[in-house]
Amino acid sequence: MQPIFSAALIGVDVCEPILVPLNLFCPESFSSNEPSASTLSAHDKNPDPSKKQNGPASQSISADLMELFEKLIEVEEFDAHPDFDRWVRQIRNDIDPEKCLAVMDQIRIYREDLQQKTPSLEIPCRLGNYDLIEELGRGGMGTVYLGIGGDQTTGFAIKTFFNSGEQTAAYQIEAEVLVGLDHPNIVPLVDFGDQDDLVFLVMEKIEGIALSDFAQSFHKQNEHDDSIEKWKFVVSLLLQVGQAIEYAHGQKVLHRDIKPGNILVDKDSKAWLTDFGLSTTSTAPSKFVGGTPGYMAPEQLTGISNPQTDIFAFGITLLESLIGIRRNGDAFKQKTGGNIDLESLARGFPKVPVDLLRVVARATETVPENRYPEFQDLLAELESFLFQPPAQSRGFGGFGFSRLAEKLPFLRRIFD
């Protein structure tokens, strides 16, 4: 068997989004109706008889494909990896590994093609009414620059796309979605336009850091702090994000790429949801598979997007924010065996309140019907934890939510 391409060669990190045609995933190879043992949570093995247990076959099968997909990205030599035989035995009745390798090759080609189409402007330059002075970052669908407005004092994040094909489609989707969204925790669209062969979105520039970096620093600086205040603070950030997502769902918008890298935390402890480039206003099956491996719900690999897929991604984001490490990293696998059922999480992270781990476990159930039916149901449990009286907080707390940041001086150290 030929070696698989590394993540660096593919250009797809488990935290970077992909958008590939659904037919690359060889749907004709989906045949079984049962999820594999490794994808069954403790809740699946001891199901609630009142709940529907089996969705469409494609949902169960895609869980196996998702697991293999993530592992393929992580290893350099797939067939040389010590777990290769176990992985093949696990999925051989459902998925043809050779076809999955072909999928990864197609993803590599697809990503390389997109990278060639990503704008690279000579800085400084002028775009519309803005002076671009610095490149802030680039992804599979566009490049973001720091731009200065006409007053020469206000900075904006300007997202650029080539005005052709998929780039234009991504631009139009994000512009149309953001024009219709108005929420205090969603980065607002300021302006949009086109010039020469480019189209661009002008966003308010948030002075903050990605939640992924914030959580890592937060837990490193407070690893010996077991007070309830620490957990309440994390929940307070995720609640802000969750409320933004719930609002978007109320506007019939699915984000489809929720992850710590698409959430910013500013110096005032305000969380901002960003990057609606893969969003959609439709729950109809798509011909494209979009999302970030590691945060995508299993059924997303079959082109399905609905509120439950955003709930799944939010659950993984909540988990990583609570533990300060990546779910796909070696440290997590050593602690939990790579599983995200409640029993494994509680064993691997005994300091995290079990009430929060229970939210994670339910939000990330393999079978969509076993997740929270609506985002508001998930948020209600987080709010219950955040606002519980001191007696239920194991003796900690005793101060109002508005004073929470005052009790956490480490926030200033993170931003200094």
PAPASE-821823 format. One line per 4 residues: number of its first residue (from 1); their letters; for each residue x, y, z of N, C-alpha, C. Coordinates in steps of 0.05 Angstrom, whole numbers, plus 5000, padded with zeros to 4 digits. Example, Ala and Ser with C-alpha at 12.3 -4.5 7.8 and 13.67 -1.06 7.14 Angstrom:
<nodes>
1	as	5264:4886:5156:5246:4910:5156:5264:4934:5156  5257:4955:5142:5273:4979:5143:5258:5001:5157
</nodes>
This chain:
<nodes>
1	mqpi	5017:4976:5000:5000:5000:5000:5017:5025:5000  5010:5045:4985:5026:5069:4983:5023:5085:5009  5044:5099:5017:5042:5116:5041:5022:5139:5037  5009:5146:5059:4990:5168:5057:5005:5194:5059
5	fsaa	4994:5215:5048:5007:5241:5049:5004:5252:5077  5025:5265:5087:5023:5277:5113:5005:5301:5113  4997:5310:5137:4980:5334:5139:4993:5358:5126  5019:5360:5128:5033:5383:5117:5031:5383:5086
9	ligv	5033:5359:5075:5031:5357:5046:5003:5361:5036  4984:5350:5051:4956:5353:5044:4948:5382:5046  4960:5397:5065:4952:5424:5070:4927:5425:5087  4920:5403:5100:4897:5401:5117:4905:5393:5145
13	dvce	4905:5412:5163:4909:5405:5191:4882:5397:5202  4882:5382:5224:4856:5374:5236:4841:5398:5246  4854:5422:5247:4840:5446:5255:4835:5464:5231  4840:5456:5207:4836:5473:5183:4812:5462:5168
17	pilv	4794:5480:5158:4770:5470:5145:4776:5459:5117  4758:5441:5108:4759:5430:5081:4733:5435:5068  4732:5435:5042:4708:5436:5026:4713:5419:5001  4703:5395:5001:4708:5377:4979:4682:5365:4969
21	plnl	4681:5358:4943:4656:5347:4932:4649:5321:4946  4623:5317:4951:4614:5294:4966:4621:5268:4951  4622:5268:4925:4627:5243:4910:4655:5233:4915  4673:5249:4926:4700:5239:4932:4699:5218:4954
25	fcpe	4678:5219:4971:4677:5200:4993:4664:5174:4986  4661:5168:4961:4653:5142:4951:4628:5131:4966  4605:5145:4964:4582:5136:4979:4573:5108:4972  4581:5098:4949:4572:5071:4942:4585:5050:4960
29	sfss	4606:5057:4975:4620:5038:4992:4606:5036:5019  4586:5053:5024:4572:5052:5050:4552:5029:5049  4554:5010:5068:4537:4987:5065:4525:4978:5091  4537:4982:5114:4527:4971:5139:4509:4991:5153
33	neps	4492:4980:5170:4474:4997:5186:4482:5000:5214  4504:4988:5223:4512:4988:5251:4537:5004:5255  4538:5021:5276:4563:5035:5282:4583:5016:5294  4609:5021:5291:4630:5004:5302:4631:5006:5332
37	astl	4643:4987:5345:4644:4987:5374:4659:5011:5384  4680:5020:5369:4696:5042:5379:4681:5068:5378  4660:5070:5362:4645:5096:5360:4621:5096:5379  4616:5074:5393:4593:5074:5412:4601:5086:5438
41	sahd	4586:5105:5447:4591:5117:5474:4578:5099:5494  4583:5104:5520:4570:5089:5541:4540:5092:5539  4530:5116:5531:4502:5120:5528:4491:5102:5505  4506:5099:5484:4497:5082:5462:4495:5053:5471
45	knpd	4514:5044:5488:4515:5016:5496:4492:5010:5517  4483:5031:5531:4461:5029:5549:4440:5049:5542  4427:5045:5520:4410:5066:5509:4385:5072:5525  4375:5096:5523:4350:5103:5534:4328:5092:5515
49	pskk	4312:5074:5525:4292:5061:5506:4272:5081:5495  4270:5104:5507:4251:5124:5497:4261:5139:5473  4287:5136:5467:4299:5151:5446:4304:5134:5421  4302:5146:5398:4308:5132:5373:4338:5126:5372
53	qngp	4345:5102:5365:4373:5093:5367:4388:5093:5341  4374:5089:5319:4387:5086:5294:4377:5106:5274  4395:5123:5263:4388:5141:5242:4393:5127:5216  4394:5141:5194:4400:5129:5168:4427:5115:5169
57	asqs	4430:5095:5152:4455:5079:5151:4479:5097:5147  4476:5117:5131:4499:5134:5124:4510:5148:5149  4492:5154:5169:4502:5167:5193:4520:5149:5209  4513:5123:5212:4530:5104:5226:4556:5099:5212
61	isad	4554:5094:5186:4577:5088:5171:4597:5111:5170  4586:5135:5168:4604:5158:5166:4620:5163:5191  4611:5152:5214:4626:5155:5238:4653:5140:5235  4652:5116:5223:4676:5101:5218:4694:5115:5198
65	lmel	4682:5127:5177:4697:5141:5157:4710:5165:5170  4696:5179:5188:4707:5202:5201:4732:5194:5218  4730:5172:5233:4752:5164:5249:4776:5157:5232  4772:5143:5210:4794:5136:5193:4806:5161:5180
69	fekl	4788:5179:5172:4796:5204:5158:4815:5220:5176  4808:5223:5202:4824:5238:5221:4851:5224:5225  4851:5197:5227:4876:5183:5231:4894:5184:5207  4882:5184:5183:4898:5186:5159:4913:5213:5158
73	ieve	4899:5234:5167:4912:5260:5167:4935:5261:5186  4933:5247:5209:4952:5249:5231:4978:5234:5226  4977:5212:5210:5001:5195:5207:5014:5199:5181  5041:5197:5180:5057:5201:5156:5055:5176:5138
77	efda	5060:5153:5150:5060:5128:5135:5037:5111:5145  5015:5111:5131:4991:5098:5142:4996:5068:5146  5007:5054:5126:5010:5026:5129:5032:5018:5148  5049:5037:5155:5071:5031:5174:5063:5037:5203
81	hpdf	5040:5049:5206:5031:5056:5233:5024:5030:5249  5032:5028:5275:5027:5004:5290:4998:4996:5293  4980:5015:5290:4951:5009:5293:4938:5003:5266  4953:5002:5245:4942:4999:5218:4923:4975:5216
85	drwv	4933:4951:5225:4917:4927:5222:4891:4929:5238  4893:4941:5262:4868:4944:5278:4848:4962:5264  4858:4984:5253:4840:5002:5239:4826:4988:5216  4842:4972:5201:4830:4959:5177:4809:4938:5186
89	rqir	4816:4923:5207:4796:4903:5217:4771:4917:5226  4774:4940:5238:4751:4954:5249:4732:4964:5228  4742:4971:5204:4725:4983:5184:4722:4967:5159  4734:4944:5157:4736:4930:5131:4708:4922:5121
93	ndid	4689:4918:5139:4662:4910:5130:4646:4934:5120  4655:4958:5126:4640:4981:5119:4653:4999:5098  4679:5002:5099:4693:5021:5082:4717:5008:5070  4722:5013:5045:4745:5003:5031:4769:5022:5036
97	pekc	4790:5013:5052:4812:5031:5058:4826:5043:5033  4827:5027:5012:4839:5037:4987:4824:5061:4976  4797:5060:4978:4782:5083:4969:4786:5107:4987  4790:5102:5013:4795:5125:5031:4822:5138:5024
101	lavm	4842:5121:5017:4868:5132:5009:4865:5149:4984  4848:5140:4966:4843:5155:4941:4829:5181:4948  4811:5181:4968:4798:5205:4976:4819:5225:4986  4838:5216:5003:4858:5234:5014:4875:5246:4992
105	dqir	4881:5230:4972:4897:5240:4949:4881:5262:4935  4855:5258:4931:4839:5278:4918:4837:5303:4935  4836:5300:4961:4835:5324:4979:4861:5339:4976  4883:5325:4975:4909:5339:4972:4909:5356:4946
109	iyre	4900:5343:4924:4900:5357:4899:4881:5381:4900  4857:5376:4911:4837:5397:4913:4848:5421:4929  4861:5415:4952:4871:5437:4969:4894:5452:4955  4911:5438:4941:4933:5451:4927:4921:5470:4906
113	dlqq	4900:5461:4893:4887:5477:4872:4875:5503:4885  4863:5500:4909:4852:5523:4922:4873:5542:4931  4896:5532:4941:4917:5549:4950:4928:5566:4927  4929:5555:4904:4938:5571:4881:4918:5593:4874
117	ktps	4893:5590:4883:4873:5610:4877:4869:5630:4899  4885:5627:4921:4882:5645:4944:4897:5671:4938  4884:5694:4941:4897:5720:4935:4923:5724:4950  4944:5734:4937:4969:5742:4949:4976:5770:4938
121	leip	4970:5790:4954:4973:5817:4945:5000:5828:4955  5011:5846:4939:5036:5860:4947:5029:5882:4966  5039:5879:4991:5033:5898:5012:5055:5919:5015  5048:5945:5018:5021:5956:5021:5007:5960:4994
125	crlg	4981:5961:4995:4966:5967:4970:4939:5978:4978  4924:5987:4959:4897:5998:4964:4876:5980:4952  4855:5975:4968:4833:5958:4960:4808:5973:4967  4793:5982:4947:4769:5998:4953:4777:6023:4968
129	nydl	4765:6027:4991:4771:6051:5007:4790:6045:5030  4805:6023:5027:4822:6014:5049:4850:6010:5040  4869:6017:5058:4897:6012:5054:4905:5986:5068  4913:5966:5053:4922:5941:5065:4951:5943:5073
133	ieel	4957:5937:5098:4984:5941:5109:4997:5915:5119  4981:5894:5122:4993:5869:5134:4975:5846:5128  4987:5823:5121:4972:5798:5118:4968:5786:5146  4943:5780:5153:4937:5768:5179:4936:5738:5178
137	grgg	4929:5727:5155:4927:5698:5153:4913:5690:5127  4915:5664:5120:4902:5654:5096:4892:5626:5101  4871:5619:5087:4860:5592:5089:4854:5581:5062  4837:5560:5061:4832:5547:5036:4815:5564:5017
141	mgtv	4800:5584:5027:4782:5599:5010:4788:5628:5008  4808:5638:5022:4814:5667:5020:4837:5675:5038  4845:5701:5035:4866:5713:5050:4856:5737:5065  4865:5740:5090:4855:5761:5107:4878:5781:5112
145	ylgi	4872:5807:5108:4892:5828:5111:4882:5848:5132  4901:5861:5144:4895:5884:5161:4893:5909:5143  4870:5922:5144:4866:5946:5128:4859:5970:5145  4867:5993:5136:4862:6018:5150:4841:6034:5134
149	ggdq	4821:6044:5149:4799:6058:5136:4807:6086:5128  4788:6101:5117:4793:6128:5107:4802:6147:5128  4795:6143:5153:4804:6161:5174:4833:6156:5183  4845:6134:5171:4873:6127:5176:4878:6119:5205
153	ttgf	4857:6113:5220:4861:6105:5248:4847:6078:5254  4825:6073:5241:4810:6049:5247:4820:6025:5231  4826:6003:5245:4835:5979:5231:4812:5959:5226  4813:5946:5204:4793:5926:5197:4807:5900:5188
157	aikt	4793:5878:5192:4801:5852:5180:4787:5849:5153  4803:5849:5132:4791:5848:5105:4797:5821:5092  4776:5806:5087:4778:5779:5076:4774:5781:5046  4794:5771:5031:4794:5773:5002:4791:5746:4989
161	ffns	4777:5747:4966:4773:5723:4950:4777:5731:4920  4785:5711:4904:4785:5716:4875:4756:5715:4866  4750:5732:4847:4722:5734:4837:4718:5713:4815  4718:5688:4823:4713:5666:4804:4705:5641:4819
165	geqt	4687:5626:4807:4681:5599:4817:4674:5597:4846  4687:5578:4860:4682:5573:4888:4688:5597:4906  4709:5612:4898:4716:5635:4914:4692:5655:4915  4681:5661:4892:4658:5679:4891:4634:5668:4906
169	aayq	4629:5642:4904:4607:5630:4918:4611:5633:4948  4636:5628:4958:4641:5630:4986:4637:5659:4996  4646:5678:4979:4643:5706:4986:4613:5714:4988  4598:5705:4968:4570:5712:4967:4555:5700:4991
173	ieae	4561:5675:4998:4548:5662:5020:4554:5677:5046  4580:5683:5051:4587:5696:5076:4575:5724:5078  4576:5739:5056:4565:5766:5056:4535:5766:5061  4521:5748:5047:4492:5747:5051:4484:5739:5079
177	vlvg	4499:5720:5091:4493:5711:5118:4498:5733:5138  4522:5746:5136:4530:5766:5156:4512:5791:5154  4503:5798:5130:4485:5821:5128:4460:5817:5144  4451:5792:5146:4427:5786:5161:4430:5779:5190
181	ldhp	4455:5780:5201:4460:5773:5229:4468:5798:5245  4456:5801:5268:4462:5824:5285:4462:5813:5314  4485:5806:5324:4487:5794:5351:4513:5804:5364  4512:5811:5389:4536:5822:5403:4560:5804:5404
185	nivp	4556:5778:5398:4579:5759:5399:4586:5748:5371  4576:5761:5350:4583:5754:5323:4598:5778:5311  4622:5773:5300:4638:5794:5288:4622:5806:5265  4617:5832:5266:4599:5844:5246:4613:5851:5219
189	lvdf	4597:5849:5198:4606:5858:5172:4603:5888:5170  4625:5901:5162:4625:5931:5160:4619:5940:5131  4631:5925:5112:4630:5934:5084:4636:5910:5067  4631:5912:5041:4639:5892:5022:4641:5905:4995
193	gdqd	4655:5892:4977:4658:5904:4950:4675:5887:4932  4682:5898:4909:4699:5884:4890:4717:5904:4877  4740:5894:4867:4759:5910:4853:4776:5892:4835  4778:5899:4810:4793:5882:4791:4783:5854:4792
197	dlvf	4800:5835:4799:4792:5807:4799:4787:5797:4828  4783:5815:4847:4779:5808:4874:4751:5817:4884  4740:5801:4903:4718:5810:4919:4727:5809:4948  4715:5825:4965:4725:5826:4993:4703:5833:5013
201	lvme	4708:5824:5037:4690:5830:5060:4707:5846:5080  4695:5866:5091:4708:5883:5111:4695:5878:5138  4710:5867:5157:4700:5859:5183:4712:5877:5205  4697:5881:5226:4708:5894:5249:4732:5878:5259
205	kieg	4754:5891:5265:4778:5876:5275:4776:5874:5305  4776:5849:5314:4774:5844:5343:4802:5841:5354  4808:5856:5375:4834:5854:5388:4832:5832:5409  4839:5808:5401:4837:5786:5419:4853:5763:5409
209	ials	4850:5740:5422:4865:5716:5413:4845:5693:5409  4853:5674:5393:4835:5651:5388:4830:5635:5414  4806:5625:5416:4799:5609:5440:4818:5586:5444  4828:5574:5422:4847:5552:5424:4872:5560:5439
213	dfaq	4883:5583:5433:4907:5593:5447:4900:5602:5475  4877:5615:5478:4868:5625:5504:4865:5602:5523  4852:5581:5515:4847:5558:5533:4873:5545:5541  4891:5542:5522:4917:5530:5529:4932:5546:5550
217	sfhk	4933:5572:5547:4946:5590:5566:4931:5590:5593  4905:5590:5591:4888:5591:5615:4893:5567:5633  4893:5543:5622:4897:5519:5638:4926:5516:5647  4945:5525:5631:4973:5523:5639:4978:5540:5664
221	qneh	4966:5564:5664:4971:5583:5686:4954:5576:5710  4934:5559:5707:4916:5553:5730:4913:5523:5734  4934:5508:5728:4932:5479:5731:4928:5469:5759  4935:5485:5779:4932:5477:5807:4907:5489:5820
225	ddsi	4892:5504:5804:4867:5516:5814:4844:5498:5809  4832:5487:5830:4809:5470:5826:4783:5483:5835  4783:5509:5838:4759:5523:5847:4738:5523:5826  4713:5526:5835:4691:5526:5816:4691:5551:5799
229	ekwk	4705:5573:5808:4706:5597:5793:4720:5592:5766  4740:5575:5766:4754:5570:5741:4735:5558:5720  4720:5538:5728:4702:5525:5709:4679:5543:5701  4670:5560:5720:4649:5578:5713:4658:5599:5692
233	fvvs	4683:5606:5694:4693:5626:5674:4693:5613:5646  4703:5589:5644:4703:5576:5618:4675:5574:5607  4657:5566:5624:4629:5563:5616:4617:5590:5607  4625:5612:5621:4615:5638:5614:4624:5646:5585
237	lllq	4648:5638:5577:4657:5644:5550:4641:5627:5530  4638:5602:5535:4624:5584:5516:4594:5591:5514  4583:5600:5536:4555:5609:5535:4551:5631:5516  4570:5650:5515:4568:5672:5496:4568:5662:5468
241	vgqa	4586:5643:5462:4587:5631:5436:4561:5616:5429  4553:5600:5449:4528:5585:5444:4504:5602:5439  4502:5625:5453:4480:5643:5448:4481:5655:5420  4506:5660:5410:4509:5670:5383:4500:5649:5362
245	ieya	4507:5624:5368:4499:5602:5350:4469:5598:5350  4458:5598:5375:4429:5595:5377:4414:5617:5362  4425:5642:5364:4413:5664:5349:4415:5659:5319  4438:5650:5309:4442:5644:5281:4422:5623:5272
249	hgqk	4418:5602:5288:4399:5581:5281:4371:5592:5279  4365:5612:5297:4339:5624:5296:4335:5640:5270  4357:5648:5257:4356:5662:5232:4360:5643:5208  4357:5617:5214:4360:5595:5194:4388:5593:5183
253	vlhr	4408:5600:5199:4436:5598:5190:4451:5577:5205  4463:5558:5191:4481:5538:5203:4510:5547:5199  4526:5547:5220:4553:5556:5217:4571:5535:5202  4570:5510:5210:4583:5487:5198:4614:5486:5203
257	dikp	4625:5506:5217:4654:5505:5222:4660:5516:5250  4645:5508:5270:4649:5517:5297:4673:5502:5308  4692:5517:5319:4717:5507:5331:4731:5529:5346  4749:5522:5364:4763:5543:5379:4778:5563:5362
261	gnil	4787:5555:5339:4801:5573:5321:4784:5594:5308  4758:5590:5309:4739:5609:5297:4724:5625:5319  4736:5625:5343:4725:5641:5365:4747:5658:5377  4742:5683:5380:4762:5702:5391:4753:5710:5419
265	vdkd	4773:5713:5437:4768:5723:5464:4783:5749:5467  4769:5771:5474:4782:5797:5477:4790:5801:5506  4803:5824:5511:4814:5830:5538:4792:5835:5559  4767:5839:5549:4744:5842:5568:4729:5816:5572
269	skaw	4741:5794:5565:4729:5768:5568:4704:5764:5551  4703:5778:5529:4680:5775:5511:4688:5756:5488  4671:5737:5483:4676:5717:5461:4662:5726:5436  4676:5722:5413:4666:5730:5387:4667:5705:5368
273	ltdf	4644:5700:5356:4643:5679:5335:4650:5691:5308  4668:5678:5294:4677:5688:5268:4674:5667:5246  4681:5675:5222:4684:5658:5198:4659:5642:5192  4641:5655:5177:4617:5642:5167:4621:5633:5138
277	glst	4646:5628:5130:4652:5621:5102:4640:5595:5093  4635:5577:5112:4623:5551:5104:4594:5549:5112  4582:5571:5121:4555:5571:5131:4535:5565:5109  4511:5558:5117:4490:5553:5098:4463:5560:5110
281	tsta	4444:5566:5094:4417:5571:5103:4398:5548:5097  4410:5526:5089:4394:5502:5081:4402:5478:5096  4382:5461:5103:4388:5436:5116:4387:5413:5096  4382:5420:5071:4382:5399:5050:4410:5387:5046
285	pskf	4412:5361:5040:4439:5349:5036:4453:5365:5014  4479:5369:5019:4496:5385:5000:4513:5366:4984  4521:5375:4960:4539:5360:4943:4568:5364:4952  4572:5383:4971:4598:5388:4982:4600:5379:5012
289	vggt	4623:5369:5019:4628:5363:5047:4645:5386:5058  4634:5401:5077:4649:5424:5088:4651:5422:5118  4674:5431:5129:4678:5431:5157:4707:5426:5164  4713:5423:5190:4741:5418:5198:4742:5391:5211
293	pgym	4759:5373:5200:4762:5347:5212:4769:5349:5242  4757:5333:5258:4761:5335:5287:4738:5349:5301  4723:5365:5286:4700:5379:5297:4675:5373:5281  4678:5359:5259:4654:5352:5242:4639:5329:5254
297	apeq	4613:5332:5255:4596:5309:5263:4599:5287:5242  4596:5262:5250:4599:5240:5231:4582:5243:5206  4557:5252:5209:4539:5253:5186:4547:5276:5167  4565:5294:5175:4573:5315:5157:4588:5304:5133
301	ltgi	4601:5281:5137:4616:5269:5115:4598:5257:5094  4571:5257:5099:4553:5249:5078:4538:5274:5066  4548:5298:5073:4536:5322:5062:4513:5333:5078  4508:5321:5102:4485:5329:5119:4494:5352:5137
305	snpq	4479:5374:5138:4483:5395:5157:4457:5403:5169  4456:5405:5196:4431:5413:5210:4439:5423:5237  4421:5432:5254:4429:5442:5280:4445:5422:5297  4440:5396:5293:4455:5376:5309:4484:5375:5301
309	tdif	4491:5381:5276:4519:5381:5268:4534:5404:5281  4521:5427:5284:4533:5450:5299:4535:5443:5328  4515:5429:5339:4516:5421:5367:4540:5403:5372  4545:5384:5354:4568:5366:5357:4594:5382:5358
313	afgi	4598:5401:5339:4622:5416:5338:4625:5434:5363  4603:5445:5372:4604:5460:5397:4612:5443:5420  4602:5418:5421:4610:5400:5443:4640:5394:5443  4652:5390:5420:4681:5386:5419:4695:5412:5427
317	tlle	4685:5435:5419:4697:5461:5427:4695:5465:5457  4673:5458:5469:4669:5460:5498:4690:5442:5512  4692:5417:5502:4711:5399:5514:4739:5410:5513  4748:5419:5490:4776:5428:5488:4780:5453:5505
321	slig	4759:5469:5509:4762:5493:5526:4764:5485:5555  4751:5463:5563:4752:5454:5591:4778:5441:5598  4791:5429:5579:4816:5413:5585:4841:5426:5575  4839:5445:5556:4862:5460:5547:4880:5445:5528
325	irrn	4871:5422:5517:4886:5407:5497:4868:5399:5475  4880:5391:5452:4865:5383:5429:4854:5355:5432  4830:5351:5423:4818:5324:5425:4832:5304:5407  4846:5314:5386:4860:5296:5369:4889:5292:5377
329	gdaf	4898:5305:5398:4926:5303:5406:4933:5278:5422  4959:5272:5424:4968:5249:5439:4961:5250:5468  4962:5273:5481:4956:5276:5509:4927:5267:5515  4909:5275:5498:4881:5267:5502:4878:5237:5499
333	kqkt	4891:5226:5479:4888:5197:5474:4900:5181:5496  4921:5191:5509:4933:5176:5531:4914:5176:5555  4899:5197:5559:4881:5199:5582:4855:5185:5578  4845:5184:5553:4818:5173:5548:4817:5150:5528
337	ggni	4840:5144:5516:4839:5125:5494:4828:5136:5469  4824:5163:5469:4813:5176:5445:4782:5177:5445  4770:5166:5466:4741:5165:5468:4729:5190:5481  4704:5197:5474:4692:5220:5485:4665:5213:5499
341	dles	4662:5188:5507:4639:5181:5523:4643:5191:5552  4622:5193:5567:4624:5204:5594:4643:5189:5612  4643:5163:5611:4660:5147:5628:4690:5152:5622  4697:5153:5597:4725:5158:5589:4733:5186:5597
345	larg	4716:5206:5593:4722:5233:5599:4726:5237:5629  4708:5225:5645:4710:5228:5674:4735:5215:5685  4743:5192:5673:4767:5178:5681:4792:5194:5673  4792:5206:5650:4815:5220:5640:4818:5248:5652
349	fpkv	4796:5261:5659:4797:5288:5669:4780:5291:5694  4789:5278:5716:4773:5277:5741:4768:5304:5754  4785:5325:5747:4781:5351:5760:4759:5367:5746  4752:5360:5722:4730:5375:5708:4704:5366:5720
353	pvdl	4686:5385:5728:4660:5377:5739:4645:5359:5720  4635:5337:5732:4622:5317:5716:4597:5328:5702  4585:5348:5714:4561:5360:5700:4569:5371:5673  4593:5382:5671:4602:5394:5645:4610:5371:5626
357	lrvv	4623:5351:5636:4630:5328:5619:4605:5314:5608  4584:5314:5624:4559:5302:5615:4548:5318:5591  4550:5344:5592:4541:5361:5570:4557:5354:5545  4583:5352:5548:4601:5345:5525:4592:5318:5513
361	arat	4589:5298:5531:4583:5271:5521:4557:5270:5506  4537:5284:5515:4511:5284:5501:4513:5300:5475  4526:5322:5475:4528:5339:5451:4543:5325:5429  4561:5306:5436:4578:5293:5416:4570:5264:5411
365	etvp	4545:5257:5417:4536:5230:5412:4539:5224:5382  4546:5199:5376:4549:5190:5348:4522:5192:5333  4501:5184:5345:4475:5184:5333:4462:5212:5338  4456:5227:5316:4446:5254:5320:4421:5256:5338
369	enry	4404:5236:5336:4379:5237:5352:4384:5236:5382  4408:5227:5390:4414:5225:5418:4428:5251:5429  4433:5270:5411:4444:5295:5420:4421:5313:5430  4428:5337:5439:4407:5356:5447:4390:5362:5423
373	pefq	4364:5362:5426:4346:5368:5403:4349:5397:5393  4354:5416:5411:4357:5444:5403:4381:5455:5419  4392:5477:5408:4415:5489:5421:4407:5501:5448  4382:5510:5451:4373:5521:5476:4373:5501:5498
377	dlla	4369:5475:5492:4370:5454:5512:4398:5451:5523  4418:5452:5506:4446:5451:5514:4453:5475:5531  4445:5499:5522:4452:5523:5537:4439:5524:5564  4415:5512:5566:4402:5512:5592:4418:5497:5613
381	eles	4431:5475:5605:4448:5460:5624:4473:5475:5631  4485:5490:5612:4508:5506:5619:4500:5529:5638  4477:5541:5633:4468:5563:5650:4462:5552:5678  4451:5528:5680:4446:5516:5706:4471:5513:5722
385	flfq	4493:5505:5708:4519:5502:5722:4529:5530:5730  4528:5549:5712:4540:5575:5717:4526:5590:5740  4500:5588:5741:4485:5603:5761:4475:5587:5785  4486:5563:5788:4478:5547:5811:4486:5561:5837
389	ppaq	4470:5558:5858:4477:5571:5883:4501:5558:5896  4514:5572:5915:4539:5562:5927:4537:5534:5938  4514:5527:5950:4511:5501:5963:4514:5479:5942  4507:5484:5917:4509:5463:5897:4536:5465:5883
393	srgf	4552:5485:5890:4578:5488:5877:4601:5477:5894  4594:5457:5911:4614:5445:5928:4627:5465:5947  4611:5485:5955:4622:5504:5974:4637:5527:5963  4641:5528:5936:4655:5550:5924:4635:5571:5914
397	ggfg	4645:5592:5903:4629:5613:5891:4621:5634:5912  4596:5641:5912:4587:5661:5931:4589:5689:5921  4594:5693:5896:4596:5720:5885:4581:5721:5859  4571:5744:5851:4555:5747:5827:4570:5742:5802
401	fsrl	4556:5735:5781:4568:5730:5755:4582:5755:5744  4571:5779:5750:4583:5803:5740:4611:5808:5751  4617:5796:5774:4643:5800:5786:4662:5778:5780  4654:5760:5762:4671:5736:5757:4698:5744:5747
405	aekl	4700:5762:5728:4726:5770:5717:4744:5782:5738  4732:5796:5757:4748:5808:5778:4762:5788:5795  4751:5764:5796:4763:5743:5812:4784:5727:5798  4789:5735:5772:4807:5719:5756:4830:5737:5745
409	pflr	4850:5743:5761:4871:5761:5752:4888:5750:5730  4887:5724:5725:4903:5712:5704:4895:5722:5677  4871:5732:5674:4863:5743:5648:4882:5764:5638  4889:5782:5655:4907:5804:5647:4934:5792:5639
413	rifd	4944:5771:5652:4970:5760:5645:4969:5747:5618  4947:5736:5610:4945:5723:5583:4948:5744:5561  4936:5767:5565:4936:5788:5545:4960:5806:5546  4975:5806:5569:4998:5823:5571:5021:5813:5554
</nodes>
